[in-house]
Amino acid sequence: MSEEQRHRVAQWGTGNVGLHALRAIIEHPGMELVALRVFSGEKLGRDAGELLGGSAVGVRACGSLEEVLAARPDCVVYLPNQADVDDMCGLLEAGANVVTGCIGFNRRDSLEPAVRARLEAACAAGGTSLYATGSSPGWATELMPLTLLAMQRHFESLTITDFADMASRNSPLMLQRIGFGARVEDMPPDRSPSTVLSTTSSFRALAEAVGLPLDAVTGSIEYARTRRREEIAGGVIEAGTIGAVRMGVFGVRAGRPILRRYSTWYVTRDLDPGWALQDSGWRVEVRGDTSLDVSIAFDVAPEDYAAYSPGLTAHPLINAAPHVIAAKPGILETRDLPVITPRLIA
């Protein structure tokens, strides 16, 4: 894209991640915000800049697909609470490319056949593309692994561990759903990790991209108890209750896991059993003929994490958008795109 060329971009959804993406679009030197889709009556009709707490930018929030299409966007950053295939098809067939953080669209073959057929028909009709990414799944489960695997020829395994210190999260219901503060013996023995659903299509796409398709994807879940009573932002965690959860996802080929992801979420480090924990971030380990061990920490104070974290999901979408606009029509996977090179601001 030349410096003079600007893409017409619409933002769909204004949750925490959506508002972060909206700001990134407005500030992007190669993008022009042309439409904003909201789902709250309080936001309807308000200027996009004012929703961000700043000056007006001349784009008012609308409440329908038709109003978004009337603005003729080249691309829509699609971040609703839940994907609506009707809306996605409406955008694609009208000529608007879609980049989304919605789970389940990372791999064509993982979609239900009827859904895939509808989306592909819409892409063909509009000459458009659909691409799903984000922090994890997305950057941590596809883009970063492919970068590290470019150093290998003989491959044994890839292990991704994402750590999240949740003591500063003032979200009691979310913490309760995860299991914090509950007794281990009260947890369902057949509980399936939520990360299995979000990781399966991404792991399969990654394995196929490097020529090692998976036979199966399985999961596990483990708990560690607090040794003492903990007071955190989201409430109180009594001694002896769940203070850490480790969810595993395993991509299996020829009887052994070649891809692993561990999501280790905790509210204290004083645990029984004691787990090896690091600050919020990722550790990516590659075992092969050029083994690598990379740790990535989030350079932010705990009290600032709520304002920081939406960028982990929003920014990969914004940076991918110009490449998706330029790509061939269809449902894209990460391997279909060139190296995603962002156009940054200083």
FINU-625476 format. One record per residue (C-alpha): residue in one letter; x, y, z. Coordinates in steps of 0.5 Angstrom, whole numbers, plus 500, padded with zeros to 3 digits. Layout:
BEGIN
AXYZ ...
***
This chain:
BEGIN
M500500500 S503507498 E503512503 E498516500 Q493510499 R488510505 H483504506 R476505508 V475502515 A469500519 Q469498526 W463493528 G462493536 T465497542 G466493547 N473493551 V477490545 G472494540 L473501543 H481499543 A480498535 L476504534 R482508537 A487504532 I483506526 I482513527 E490514529 H492509523 P495513517 G493509512 M486508514 E479512514 L474511519 V467511515 A462507519 L461505527 R456499528 V454499536 F449495539 S447500545 G442505545 E446510549 K451509544 L447510538 G448517534 R454519538 D460521535 A466516535 G471520537 E466522543 L465515545 L473515546 G473521550 G476525545 S474530540 A469529534 V471525528 G465526524 V463519524 R456517528 A455510531 C449507527 G445501529 S444497522 L448493517 E445497511 E448503514 V455500515 L454498507 A452505505 A459508507 R462503502 P468500507 D474496504 C474492511 V470491517 V474490524 Y468485526 L468485534 P461483536 N460479543 Q458473538 A459472531 D453473526 V454469520 D448473516 D451479518 M458477516 C455474509 G452481508 L458485509 L462480505 E458479499 A457487499 G464488498 A467489505 N473485507 V472482514 V477481520 T475478526 G477476533 C471471533 I473464535 G472458530 F474462524 N482461524 R481454519 R476453513 D476446514 S474447522 L467450520 E461447519 P460445512 A454449511 V457455514 R463455510 A459454504 R455460505 L461464507 E465462501 A459464497 A459471500 C466472499 A466470491 A460474490 G463480493 G471479491 T472479499 S476475504 L475473511 Y480473516 A480471524 T486473528 G487476535 S492474541 S491467543 P488464538 G492468533 W498471534 A501466540 T498460536 E500462529 L504468528 M509467533 P510459532 L511460525 T516465526 L520460530 L519454526 A522458520 M528456524 Q527449524 R528443519 H527437524 F521438529 E519435535 S514439539 L512446540 T509448547 I506455548 T504457556 D500463557 F500466564 A495470567 D496473574 M488475575 A489478582 S488485580 R482483575 N475486579 S471481575 P468477580 L463473576 M469471571 L473469576 Q468465579 R466461572 I474460572 G473456579 F477461583 G475460590 A471454589 R473447592 V477442588 E473436590 D466440587 M469441580 P466437575 P471431574 D469431566 R470439566 S473441559 P477446558 S475453555 T481453551 V480447547 L475450543 S479456542 T485453540 T483447536 S482450529 S488454530 F492448532 R490444526 A491450521 L498451524 A500444524 E497443516 A501449515 V508446516 G506439513 L504435520 P496435520 L494433527 D490426528 A486429534 V486435539 T485433547 G485437553 S486437561 I485441567 E489442573 Y488446580 A492448585 R490450592 T491457596 R495456602 R492462606 R486466605 E487471599 E484478598 I484480591 A481485587 G475481585 G473478592 V476473597 I479467596 E479462602 A485458604 G485451601 T480453595 I482454588 G488459587 A490457580 V488453574 R492450568 M488448562 G492444557 V490443550 F494438546 G495437538 V496429537 R500426531 A502419531 G500418538 R504423541 P503431542 I507435538 L503442539 R501443547 R498450550 Y498451557 S493456560 T496458567 W491463570 Y492464578 V491469583 T497468588 R503464587 D503461594 L500454592 D499447593 P502444589 G507449588 W507451580 A513454576 L509461575 Q512467571 D509474570 S503475565 G505473558 W507467554 R513462554 V514459547 E518453547 V520449540 R524442540 G527441534 D534441531 T534448532 S531448539 L528455542 D526458548 V522465548 S519468554 I515474553 A512479559 F507484559 D511490560 V505494564 A503495572 P498490574 E493496575 D494498568 Y493491565 A485492564 A487498559 Y493495556 S490488555 P485490549 G491491545 L493484545 T487482541 A485489537 H492490534 P493484530 L487485527 I488492525 N495490522 A492485518 A487489515 P491492509 H494485507 V487482508 I484487503 A489485498 A489478499 K485473494 P477472496 G476467500 I476464508 L484466509 E488462514 T495465517 R499461512 D495464506 L498471508 P505474507 V508476513 I504481516 T508488516 P504493520 R504501519 L506504525 I506511528 A511514533 
***
